[in-house]
């Protein structure tokens, strides 16, 4: 009888630990998905030509299970030759941080040497 009581106490203590591990694993998976969306938006913004940066603006929503990942891009014109592309990614996961990336893009000078 004592062995059953000891066994049940050990199992009950492991339930809390396994719940915490599962919760951390879910959070890590959602953060990895948010990082993937961020990298996709950065790649999109970095491959666009300087004159067509406005096409990369707006918000995209990616649904993943119970949560959503929202990525927004905005372009600010500093001068005729310099623009700043701001990318912001956040999730509806409670406790997740918002990630911001600013890309400074300059217009290429003409003529390009060695071309």
GROMACS elastic network, one bead per residue, 0.5 to 0.9 nm:
[ bonds ]
;  ai    aj funct       b0    kb
    1     4     6  0.53139   500
    1     5     6  0.66115   500
    1     6     6  0.88889   500
    2     5     6  0.51610   500
    2     6     6  0.62352   500
    2     7     6  0.85372   500
    3     6     6  0.51246   500
    3     7     6  0.59966   500
    3     8     6  0.85534   500
    4     7     6  0.50175   500
    4     8     6  0.60937   500
    4     9     6  0.86250   500
    5     8     6  0.51649   500
    5     9     6  0.62414   500
    5    10     6  0.87174   500
    6     9     6  0.51794   500
    6    10     6  0.62982   500
    6    11     6  0.86940   500
    7    10     6  0.52218   500
    7    11     6  0.62099   500
    7    12     6  0.86451   500
    8    11     6  0.50805   500
    8    12     6  0.60509   500
    8    13     6  0.85831   500
    9    12     6  0.51867   500
    9    13     6  0.62512   500
    9    14     6  0.87188   500
   10    13     6  0.52368   500
   10    14     6  0.63351   500
   10    15     6  0.88731   500
   11    14     6  0.51086   500
   11    15     6  0.63740   500
   12    15     6  0.51866   500
   12    16     6  0.71401   500
   13    16     6  0.58158   500
   13    17     6  0.69316   500
   14    17     6  0.50534   500
   14    18     6  0.60711   500
   14    19     6  0.85353   500
   15    18     6  0.51706   500
   15    19     6  0.61348   500
   15    20     6  0.86544   500
   16    19     6  0.51479   500
   16    20     6  0.62811   500
   16    21     6  0.87214   500
   17    20     6  0.51458   500
   17    21     6  0.62382   500
   17    22     6  0.86616   500
   18    21     6  0.50379   500
   18    22     6  0.61136   500
   18    23     6  0.85714   500
   19    22     6  0.51414   500
   19    23     6  0.61736   500
   19    24     6  0.86575   500
   20    23     6  0.51305   500
   20    24     6  0.62059   500
   20    25     6  0.86073   500
   21    24     6  0.51378   500
   21    25     6  0.61371   500
   21    26     6  0.86833   500
   22    25     6  0.50618   500
   22    26     6  0.62400   500
   22    27     6  0.86711   500
   23    26     6  0.51997   500
   23    27     6  0.62588   500
   23    28     6  0.86621   500
   24    27     6  0.51007   500
   24    28     6  0.61086   500
   24    29     6  0.86226   500
   25    28     6  0.51053   500
   25    29     6  0.62139   500
   25    30     6  0.87200   500
   26    29     6  0.51561   500
   26    30     6  0.63099   500
   26    31     6  0.86671   500
   27    30     6  0.51900   500
   27    31     6  0.61626   500
   27    32     6  0.86123   500
   27    93     6  0.79600   500
   27    96     6  0.84112   500
   28    31     6  0.50784   500
   28    32     6  0.61425   500
   28    33     6  0.86828   500
   29    32     6  0.50925   500
   29    33     6  0.63364   500
   29    34     6  0.87395   500
   30    33     6  0.50671   500
   30    34     6  0.62457   500
   30    35     6  0.86617   500
   30    64     6  0.79156   500
   30    67     6  0.82088   500
   30    69     6  0.87156   500
   30    91     6  0.83741   500
   30    93     6  0.78160   500
   31    35     6  0.61676   500
   31    36     6  0.85994   500
   31    91     6  0.85100   500
   31    96     6  0.77819   500
   32    35     6  0.50470   500
   32    36     6  0.62258   500
   32    37     6  0.87567   500
   33    37     6  0.63352   500
   33    38     6  0.86545   500
   33    64     6  0.82746   500
   33    69     6  0.80568   500
   34    37     6  0.51172   500
   34    38     6  0.62051   500
   34    39     6  0.86855   500
   34    69     6  0.61761   500
   34    70     6  0.84320   500
   34    71     6  0.87197   500
   34    89     6  0.71190   500
   34    90     6  0.72606   500
   34    91     6  0.71418   500
   35    39     6  0.61455   500
   35    40     6  0.85609   500
   35    89     6  0.83968   500
   35    99     6  0.87543   500
   36    39     6  0.51389   500
   36    40     6  0.61888   500
   36    41     6  0.87373   500
   37    40     6  0.50530   500
   37    41     6  0.63099   500
   37    42     6  0.86827   500
   37    62     6  0.81326   500
   37    69     6  0.77216   500
   37    70     6  0.85025   500
   37    71     6  0.71581   500
   37    89     6  0.77473   500
   38    41     6  0.52087   500
   38    42     6  0.62063   500
   38    43     6  0.86084   500
   38    71     6  0.70274   500
   38    87     6  0.77946   500
   38    88     6  0.78479   500
   38    89     6  0.62411   500
   38    99     6  0.81270   500
   38   100     6  0.88460   500
   38   101     6  0.86030   500
   39    42     6  0.50137   500
   39    43     6  0.60399   500
   39    44     6  0.84828   500
   40    43     6  0.51262   500
   40    44     6  0.61304   500
   40    45     6  0.86338   500
   41    44     6  0.50104   500
   41    45     6  0.61206   500
   41    46     6  0.85445   500
   41    56     6  0.82270   500
   41    71     6  0.74842   500
   41    72     6  0.84087   500
   41    73     6  0.77629   500
   41    87     6  0.72763   500
   42    45     6  0.51050   500
   42    46     6  0.60280   500
   42    47     6  0.85945   500
   42    87     6  0.73827   500
   42   101     6  0.80470   500
   42   103     6  0.83103   500
   43    46     6  0.51379   500
   43    47     6  0.61502   500
   43    48     6  0.87267   500
   44    47     6  0.54509   500
   44    48     6  0.64614   500
   44    56     6  0.70806   500
   45    48     6  0.55377   500
   45    49     6  0.86328   500
   45    53     6  0.70583   500
   45    55     6  0.89626   500
   45    56     6  0.60818   500
   45    57     6  0.88291   500
   45    73     6  0.84419   500
   45    85     6  0.74260   500
   45    87     6  0.87808   500
   45   103     6  0.82628   500
   46    49     6  0.80197   500
   46   103     6  0.80481   500
   46   105     6  0.84008   500
   48    51     6  0.82612   500
   48    52     6  0.63785   500
   48    53     6  0.59818   500
   48    55     6  0.82364   500
   48    56     6  0.77194   500
   49    52     6  0.53987   500
   49    53     6  0.63595   500
   49   107     6  0.88386   500
   50    53     6  0.55783   500
   50    54     6  0.89481   500
   50    81     6  0.88677   500
   50    82     6  0.88834   500
   50    83     6  0.81856   500
   50   105     6  0.70585   500
   50   106     6  0.72077   500
   50   107     6  0.59412   500
   50   108     6  0.81950   500
   51    54     6  0.78874   500
   51   107     6  0.80959   500
   52    55     6  0.58580   500
   52    56     6  0.79999   500
   53    56     6  0.56928   500
   53    57     6  0.75428   500
   53    75     6  0.70607   500
   53    83     6  0.86179   500
   53    85     6  0.79506   500
   54    57     6  0.55272   500
   54    58     6  0.88852   500
   54    74     6  0.78511   500
   54    75     6  0.64498   500
   55    58     6  0.82474   500
   56    73     6  0.64205   500
   56    74     6  0.76584   500
   56    75     6  0.82150   500
   56    85     6  0.88194   500
   57    72     6  0.69330   500
   57    75     6  0.66848   500
   57    85     6  0.85649   500
   57    87     6  0.88072   500
   58    71     6  0.83000   500
   58    72     6  0.54749   500
   58    73     6  0.54113   500
   58    74     6  0.67653   500
   59    70     6  0.68046   500
   59    71     6  0.54758   500
   59    73     6  0.64267   500
   59    74     6  0.89918   500
   60    69     6  0.82143   500
   60    70     6  0.57895   500
   60    71     6  0.52820   500
   60    72     6  0.63855   500
   60    73     6  0.88676   500
   61    68     6  0.65775   500
   61    69     6  0.56361   500
   61    71     6  0.64486   500
   61    72     6  0.87800   500
   62    67     6  0.86666   500
   62    68     6  0.56213   500
   62    69     6  0.50431   500
   62    70     6  0.64486   500
   62    71     6  0.83513   500
   63    66     6  0.75364   500
   63    67     6  0.61676   500
   63    69     6  0.63526   500
   63    70     6  0.87750   500
   64    67     6  0.54689   500
   64    68     6  0.58549   500
   64    69     6  0.75074   500
   65    68     6  0.78357   500
   66    92     6  0.87896   500
   66    93     6  0.85931   500
   67    91     6  0.69330   500
   67    92     6  0.55182   500
   67    93     6  0.59659   500
   68    90     6  0.85453   500
   68    91     6  0.56222   500
   68    92     6  0.55552   500
   68    93     6  0.76444   500
   69    89     6  0.71230   500
   69    90     6  0.59149   500
   69    92     6  0.67245   500
   69    93     6  0.85740   500
   70    88     6  0.81699   500
   70    89     6  0.56686   500
   70    90     6  0.55011   500
   70    91     6  0.60476   500
   70    92     6  0.82868   500
   71    87     6  0.70902   500
   71    88     6  0.56970   500
   71    90     6  0.66589   500
   71    91     6  0.87345   500
   72    86     6  0.81674   500
   72    87     6  0.57198   500
   72    88     6  0.52961   500
   72    89     6  0.64777   500
   72    90     6  0.89918   500
   73    85     6  0.69201   500
   73    86     6  0.56548   500
   73    88     6  0.64962   500
   73    89     6  0.88917   500
   74    84     6  0.82540   500
   74    85     6  0.57277   500
   74    86     6  0.51499   500
   74    87     6  0.65189   500
   74    88     6  0.86372   500
   75    83     6  0.67211   500
   75    84     6  0.56965   500
   75    86     6  0.61981   500
   75    87     6  0.88216   500
   76    82     6  0.89369   500
   76    83     6  0.56899   500
   76    84     6  0.51748   500
   76    85     6  0.64110   500
   76    86     6  0.78529   500
   77    80     6  0.73120   500
   77    81     6  0.85354   500
   77    82     6  0.64684   500
   77    84     6  0.64065   500
   77    85     6  0.87159   500
   78    81     6  0.78298   500
   78    82     6  0.54450   500
   78    83     6  0.53266   500
   78    84     6  0.70149   500
   79    82     6  0.50586   500
   79    83     6  0.68234   500
   80    83     6  0.79254   500
   80   106     6  0.89686   500
   80   107     6  0.81298   500
   81   105     6  0.82643   500
   81   106     6  0.54918   500
   81   108     6  0.81077   500
   82   104     6  0.70647   500
   82   105     6  0.57605   500
   82   107     6  0.64201   500
   83   103     6  0.82521   500
   83   104     6  0.59453   500
   83   105     6  0.52416   500
   83   106     6  0.64541   500
   83   107     6  0.84324   500
   84   102     6  0.65052   500
   84   103     6  0.55540   500
   84   105     6  0.60630   500
   84   106     6  0.87471   500
   85   101     6  0.81895   500
   85   102     6  0.56573   500
   85   104     6  0.63958   500
   85   105     6  0.73856   500
   86   100     6  0.71035   500
   86   101     6  0.58525   500
   86   103     6  0.63857   500
   86   104     6  0.87726   500
   87    99     6  0.81755   500
   87   100     6  0.56281   500
   87   101     6  0.51452   500
   87   102     6  0.63049   500
   87   103     6  0.81625   500
   88    98     6  0.70268   500
   88    99     6  0.57029   500
   88   101     6  0.65147   500
   88   102     6  0.87751   500
   89    97     6  0.88320   500
   89    98     6  0.58294   500
   89    99     6  0.52216   500
   89   100     6  0.64998   500
   89   101     6  0.87739   500
   90    93     6  0.85683   500
   90    96     6  0.74206   500
   90    97     6  0.66594   500
   90    99     6  0.64095   500
   90   100     6  0.88792   500
   91    94     6  0.80650   500
   91    96     6  0.65878   500
   91    97     6  0.78414   500
   91    98     6  0.74960   500
   92    95     6  0.86589   500
   92    96     6  0.76161   500
   93    96     6  0.56865   500
   94    97     6  0.89512   500
  106   109     6  0.89185   500
  108   111     6  0.86674   500
  108   112     6  0.77630   500
  109   112     6  0.63318   500
  110   113     6  0.82642   500
  111   115     6  0.83305   500
  112   115     6  0.60575   500
